[in-house]
Amino acid sequence: MFNEENEEAHANLAKLGLGKFYKRWHRCLTTMPKIILGENIV
């Protein structure tokens, strides 16, 4: 069984990892359609 401190630390790590992944994924989602549509990326 996890104690609460471990769970909290794990949740924070997961949030950090998801945040980084989400930003990267979001940037990919916003730039890819522009490349496909042939728009200039600012």
Biopython code that builds the backbone (N, CA, C, O; Angstrom):
import numpy as np
from Bio.PDB.StructureBuilder import StructureBuilder

atoms = [
    (1, "MET", "N", (0.843, -1.210, 0.000)),
    (1, "MET", "CA", (0.000, 0.000, 0.000)),
    (1, "MET", "C", (0.877, 1.259, 0.000)),
    (1, "MET", "O", (1.931, 1.306, 0.633)),
    (2, "PHE", "N", (0.411, 2.259, -0.720)),
    (2, "PHE", "CA", (1.116, 3.537, -0.727)),
    (2, "PHE", "C", (0.727, 4.348, 0.494)),
    (2, "PHE", "O", (-0.416, 4.299, 0.946)),
    (3, "ASN", "N", (1.686, 5.095, 1.026)),
    (3, "ASN", "CA", (1.254, 6.080, 2.012)),
    (3, "ASN", "C", (0.933, 7.361, 1.261)),
    (3, "ASN", "O", (1.266, 7.488, 0.082)),
    (4, "GLU", "N", (0.297, 8.304, 1.922)),
    (4, "GLU", "CA", (-0.223, 9.480, 1.213)),
    (4, "GLU", "C", (0.885, 10.315, 0.578)),
    (4, "GLU", "O", (0.704, 10.866, -0.508)),
    (5, "GLU", "N", (2.024, 10.410, 1.249)),
    (5, "GLU", "CA", (3.113, 11.218, 0.708)),
    (5, "GLU", "C", (3.591, 10.659, -0.621)),
    (5, "GLU", "O", (3.837, 11.413, -1.562)),
    (6, "ASN", "N", (3.722, 9.357, -0.702)),
    (6, "ASN", "CA", (4.155, 8.744, -1.951)),
    (6, "ASN", "C", (3.146, 8.989, -3.062)),
    (6, "ASN", "O", (3.517, 9.294, -4.196)),
    (7, "GLU", "N", (1.883, 8.856, -2.730)),
    (7, "GLU", "CA", (0.850, 9.070, -3.744)),
    (7, "GLU", "C", (0.902, 10.494, -4.263)),
    (7, "GLU", "O", (0.777, 10.736, -5.464)),
    (8, "GLU", "N", (1.087, 11.436, -3.344)),
    (8, "GLU", "CA", (1.110, 12.837, -3.734)),
    (8, "GLU", "C", (2.312, 13.118, -4.633)),
    (8, "GLU", "O", (2.187, 13.800, -5.650)),
    (9, "ALA", "N", (3.472, 12.592, -4.255)),
    (9, "ALA", "CA", (4.685, 12.792, -5.048)),
    (9, "ALA", "C", (4.495, 12.183, -6.433)),
    (9, "ALA", "O", (4.872, 12.787, -7.437)),
    (10, "HIS", "N", (3.919, 11.004, -6.486)),
    (10, "HIS", "CA", (3.684, 10.337, -7.757)),
    (10, "HIS", "C", (2.723, 11.138, -8.623)),
    (10, "HIS", "O", (2.924, 11.263, -9.831)),
    (11, "ALA", "N", (1.682, 11.678, -8.007)),
    (11, "ALA", "CA", (0.699, 12.479, -8.739)),
    (11, "ALA", "C", (1.373, 13.723, -9.309)),
    (11, "ALA", "O", (1.109, 14.111, -10.447)),
    (12, "ASN", "N", (2.243, 14.346, -8.517)),
    (12, "ASN", "CA", (2.940, 15.535, -8.996)),
    (12, "ASN", "C", (3.853, 15.201, -10.168)),
    (12, "ASN", "O", (3.909, 15.948, -11.145)),
    (13, "LEU", "N", (4.562, 14.091, -10.079)),
    (13, "LEU", "CA", (5.437, 13.669, -11.169)),
    (13, "LEU", "C", (4.624, 13.377, -12.427)),
    (13, "LEU", "O", (5.006, 13.766, -13.531)),
    (14, "ALA", "N", (3.506, 12.690, -12.246)),
    (14, "ALA", "CA", (2.657, 12.366, -13.384)),
    (14, "ALA", "C", (2.125, 13.641, -14.027)),
    (14, "ALA", "O", (2.056, 13.745, -15.252)),
    (15, "LYS", "N", (1.749, 14.610, -13.192)),
    (15, "LYS", "CA", (1.233, 15.876, -13.714)),
    (15, "LYS", "C", (2.310, 16.606, -14.514)),
    (15, "LYS", "O", (2.041, 17.152, -15.584)),
    (16, "LEU", "N", (3.527, 16.606, -13.981)),
    (16, "LEU", "CA", (4.636, 17.254, -14.684)),
    (16, "LEU", "C", (4.870, 16.583, -16.035)),
    (16, "LEU", "O", (5.006, 17.253, -17.059)),
    (17, "GLY", "N", (4.914, 15.254, -16.022)),
    (17, "GLY", "CA", (5.141, 14.517, -17.256)),
    (17, "GLY", "C", (4.032, 14.766, -18.266)),
    (17, "GLY", "O", (4.293, 14.981, -19.450)),
    (18, "LEU", "N", (2.795, 14.737, -17.791)),
    (18, "LEU", "CA", (1.662, 14.988, -18.677)),
    (18, "LEU", "C", (1.695, 16.407, -19.224)),
    (18, "LEU", "O", (1.375, 16.641, -20.389)),
    (19, "GLY", "N", (2.087, 17.352, -18.372)),
    (19, "GLY", "CA", (2.161, 18.740, -18.808)),
    (19, "GLY", "C", (3.146, 18.912, -19.950)),
    (19, "GLY", "O", (2.847, 19.568, -20.948)),
    (20, "LYS", "N", (4.327, 18.316, -19.795)),
    (20, "LYS", "CA", (5.330, 18.406, -20.855)),
    (20, "LYS", "C", (4.828, 17.731, -22.115)),
    (20, "LYS", "O", (4.938, 18.276, -23.213)),
    (21, "PHE", "N", (4.272, 16.533, -21.946)),
    (21, "PHE", "CA", (3.770, 15.781, -23.099)),
    (21, "PHE", "C", (2.647, 16.553, -23.777)),
    (21, "PHE", "O", (2.595, 16.619, -25.005)),
    (22, "TYR", "N", (1.749, 17.138, -22.991)),
    (22, "TYR", "CA", (0.613, 17.861, -23.539)),
    (22, "TYR", "C", (1.067, 19.067, -24.347)),
    (22, "TYR", "O", (0.547, 19.325, -25.433)),
    (23, "LYS", "N", (2.048, 19.811, -23.813)),
    (23, "LYS", "CA", (2.533, 20.987, -24.535)),
    (23, "LYS", "C", (3.132, 20.577, -25.873)),
    (23, "LYS", "O", (2.886, 21.209, -26.901)),
    (24, "ARG", "N", (3.925, 19.504, -25.842)),
    (24, "ARG", "CA", (4.547, 19.038, -27.078)),
    (24, "ARG", "C", (3.478, 18.589, -28.071)),
    (24, "ARG", "O", (3.528, 18.937, -29.251)),
    (25, "TRP", "N", (2.518, 17.820, -27.585)),
    (25, "TRP", "CA", (1.432, 17.299, -28.412)),
    (25, "TRP", "C", (0.591, 18.443, -28.975)),
    (25, "TRP", "O", (0.217, 18.432, -30.147)),
    (26, "HIS", "N", (0.299, 19.434, -28.121)),
    (26, "HIS", "CA", (-0.509, 20.577, -28.538)),
    (26, "HIS", "C", (0.211, 21.362, -29.635)),
    (26, "HIS", "O", (-0.408, 21.795, -30.607)),
    (27, "ARG", "N", (1.521, 21.542, -29.471)),
    (27, "ARG", "CA", (2.288, 22.256, -30.483)),
    (27, "ARG", "C", (2.271, 21.471, -31.801)),
    (27, "ARG", "O", (2.159, 22.050, -32.882)),
    (28, "CYS", "N", (2.382, 20.172, -31.692)),
    (28, "CYS", "CA", (2.334, 19.324, -32.883)),
    (28, "CYS", "C", (0.981, 19.461, -33.568)),
    (28, "CYS", "O", (0.915, 19.596, -34.790)),
    (29, "LEU", "N", (-0.089, 19.427, -32.797)),
    (29, "LEU", "CA", (-1.434, 19.541, -33.353)),
    (29, "LEU", "C", (-1.682, 20.905, -33.984)),
    (29, "LEU", "O", (-2.445, 21.014, -34.944)),
    (30, "THR", "N", (-1.041, 21.951, -33.450)),
    (30, "THR", "CA", (-1.287, 23.278, -34.006)),
    (30, "THR", "C", (-0.413, 23.557, -35.213)),
    (30, "THR", "O", (-0.805, 24.333, -36.085)),
    (31, "THR", "N", (0.768, 22.942, -35.287)),
    (31, "THR", "CA", (1.641, 23.214, -36.430)),
    (31, "THR", "C", (1.386, 22.283, -37.606)),
    (31, "THR", "O", (1.480, 22.714, -38.755)),
    (32, "MET", "N", (1.070, 21.033, -37.354)),
    (32, "MET", "CA", (0.900, 20.073, -38.448)),
    (32, "MET", "C", (-0.168, 20.480, -39.464)),
    (32, "MET", "O", (0.104, 20.443, -40.664)),
    (33, "PRO", "N", (-1.378, 20.869, -39.030)),
    (33, "PRO", "CA", (-2.392, 21.274, -40.015)),
    (33, "PRO", "C", (-1.917, 22.450, -40.860)),
    (33, "PRO", "O", (-2.235, 22.524, -42.047)),
    (34, "LYS", "N", (-1.169, 23.358, -40.273)),
    (34, "LYS", "CA", (-0.668, 24.507, -41.020)),
    (34, "LYS", "C", (0.314, 24.058, -42.093)),
    (34, "LYS", "O", (0.303, 24.573, -43.212)),
    (35, "ILE", "N", (1.164, 23.094, -41.745)),
    (35, "ILE", "CA", (2.113, 22.572, -42.723)),
    (35, "ILE", "C", (1.344, 21.883, -43.848)),
    (35, "ILE", "O", (1.656, 22.061, -45.025)),
    (36, "ILE", "N", (0.344, 21.101, -43.478)),
    (36, "ILE", "CA", (-0.449, 20.375, -44.469)),
    (36, "ILE", "C", (-1.203, 21.338, -45.365)),
    (36, "ILE", "O", (-1.312, 21.111, -46.570)),
    (37, "LEU", "N", (-1.727, 22.418, -44.784)),
    (37, "LEU", "CA", (-2.462, 23.397, -45.566)),
    (37, "LEU", "C", (-1.539, 24.348, -46.296)),
    (37, "LEU", "O", (-1.996, 25.147, -47.113)),
    (38, "GLY", "N", (-0.245, 24.277, -46.018)),
    (38, "GLY", "CA", (0.712, 25.105, -46.725)),
    (38, "GLY", "C", (0.761, 26.542, -46.208)),
    (38, "GLY", "O", (1.226, 27.443, -46.907)),
    (39, "GLU", "N", (0.281, 26.752, -44.983)),
    (39, "GLU", "CA", (0.343, 28.099, -44.428)),
    (39, "GLU", "C", (1.732, 28.373, -43.891)),
    (39, "GLU", "O", (2.462, 27.444, -43.545)),
    (40, "ASN", "N", (2.102, 29.636, -43.818)),
    (40, "ASN", "CA", (3.369, 30.001, -43.200)),
    (40, "ASN", "C", (3.207, 29.922, -41.697)),
    (40, "ASN", "O", (2.207, 30.384, -41.147)),
    (41, "ILE", "N", (4.194, 29.335, -41.030)),
    (41, "ILE", "CA", (4.147, 29.225, -39.569)),
    (41, "ILE", "C", (4.909, 30.396, -38.986)),
    (41, "ILE", "O", (6.080, 30.615, -39.299)),
    (42, "VAL", "N", (4.243, 31.129, -38.151)),
    (42, "VAL", "CA", (4.872, 32.297, -37.532)),
    (42, "VAL", "C", (5.677, 31.843, -36.321)),
    (42, "VAL", "O", (6.294, 32.667, -35.645)),
]
sb = StructureBuilder()
sb.init_structure("model")
sb.init_model(0)
sb.init_chain("A")
sb.init_seg("    ")
for serial, (resi, resn, name, xyz) in enumerate(atoms, 1):
    if name == "N":
        sb.init_residue(resn, " ", resi, " ")
    sb.init_atom(name, np.array(xyz, "f"), 0.0, 1.0, " ", f" {name:<3s}", serial, name[0])
structure = sb.get_structure()
